[in-house]
Amino acid sequence: MSLSLVQSRALMGLDATQVTVEVHLGNGLPSFTLVGLAEVEVKEARERVRCAIQNSQLDFPSNKKITVNLAPADLPKDSGRLDLPIALGILAASGQIDGSRLADFEFAGELSLSGELRPVRGALATALALHTARVVTKLVLPPGSAEEAALVPGAQVYRARHLLDVVRQFAPAGPAQDALAAADPAATDDGWVRVAHQPVSKRSYGPDLSDVKGQAGAKRALEIAAAGGHSLLLVGPPGSGKSMLAHRFAGLLPPMTTEEALQSAAIGSLSGRFALEQWAQRPTCSPHHSASAVALVGGGSPPRPGEISLAHHGVLFLDELPEFPRAALEALREPLETGTITISRAARRAEFPARFQLIAAMNPCPCGYLGSSHHPCRCSPDQVQRYQSRLSGPLMDRIDLHVEVTALPSAELMQARPGEATADIRARSTAARERALQRQGKANLSLQGPEIDRFIMLDDAALKFLNVAATRLGWSARSTHRALKVARTIADLAGAQCTEVKHLAEAMQYRTKISRL
């Protein structure tokens, strides 16, 4: 048969669109033509496929006019994931494998010149998209990629190490199979195996918060942020421990559910940054302050996820916050509110989840020592004003907790005992979050509109206190609502049924810190 069809997938954002690889062998001048809006790396598959077939001791139809169409024609295709389906299409069209048996399978894999299969980006994202759409199919993937895809419950995944491993499964019975066995007599059965669903349950929490001595106020703010899902800004001089606190924050968050782990791993797989040992671990992304807006929120053609999506269900730590480009910081405003980011281009549009917790750190002034009792500040009032004004009001409005982190004197630092362990603080914050979930089905940060009035449950004294304080401080409606959500989290940590004045007063303190710098 001179025409064959092989199924594969192309990734557009987190969507896995089906791609049909159509291969036709015809008479005419020998050539190898590939059409269907293929990017450069896909067009280069012609040489990889040719060498892989020949070096596997298979027949490449060099005397035929080979036409490969990647349908649909208007969908961009990138990466080397289509190498394997193109090679199988050529072998099926030339009669070396049984093309009718390929219908129940979908293939993805990059070929080396020797015919070995190399991992591809986005294997887990592909399997998760198929699971979400309830598409029943069998995936054939290279080593590494197959283990990723098998993390998705119910996925039927087969691992193949070499092109010949796949060809043996679909070779016609008779002399063809005997010839394949003779071509590679050292072949073993582990070249083609079905990978069982065995999700890894072990979780590593990283460095412990007990390493940070002192800083009781900052640790209290971290506990509140972990319990309610709130964003946090740490302000203090150099060496006060802001980065140490931020890098230990992810350990305070509750364990990920299977759905959260799959979503986070799928985004990491899409960017080629997922490893099996990171399964069910909340990510902490800490881009350098030279990162652009595209690096933070995503972009490109086709669109790729940025740091805020890679931090989905995890932590985005922005150190030296005022040093980030203004456009990059302003791009964070919408995802901080909605938990998603939509990337639109002239031809394509992609939406990525971005439900992250923002932990930011900054110095109070350019030299870093404003308000320090140990180092004199060298900055003029104008320099301080310009430095702090790099952070816009709307962005600061979306950060729930503003905390000053003061530097400990060396004598006090050396004599201080180890701080409270991460496990103890995590137990309290997790219990508080469970109270919120039982009451309202979501974290306190996610309360919107009428839910705030219904679930905050302010007592009469707290309501009067809020009205007076919000008027005097000139808070916006967003600031008021965010202070209420923080107060509700503080009440949950205390095990209180209603939000009282003391809870609201503590929440207000965390929103007035920055104004005193």
Beta strands, then each sheet from edge to edge (+ up, - down):
strand 1: 3-12
strand 2: 15-26
strand 3: 31-35
strand 4: 65-71
strand 5: 105-107
strand 6: 110-111
strand 7: 117-118
strand 8: 138-141
strand 9: 156-160
strand 10: 192-195
strand 11: 232-235
strand 12: 284-285
strand 13: 298-299
strand 14: 304-305
strand 15: 315-318
strand 16: 340-344
strand 17: 349-353
strand 18: 357-362
strand 19: 401-404
sheet 1: 1+ 2- 4+ 3+
sheet 2: 5+ 8+ 9+ 10-
sheet 3: 6+ 7-
sheet 4: 12+ 15+ 18+ 11+ 19+
sheet 5: 13+ 14-
sheet 6: 16+ 17-
end
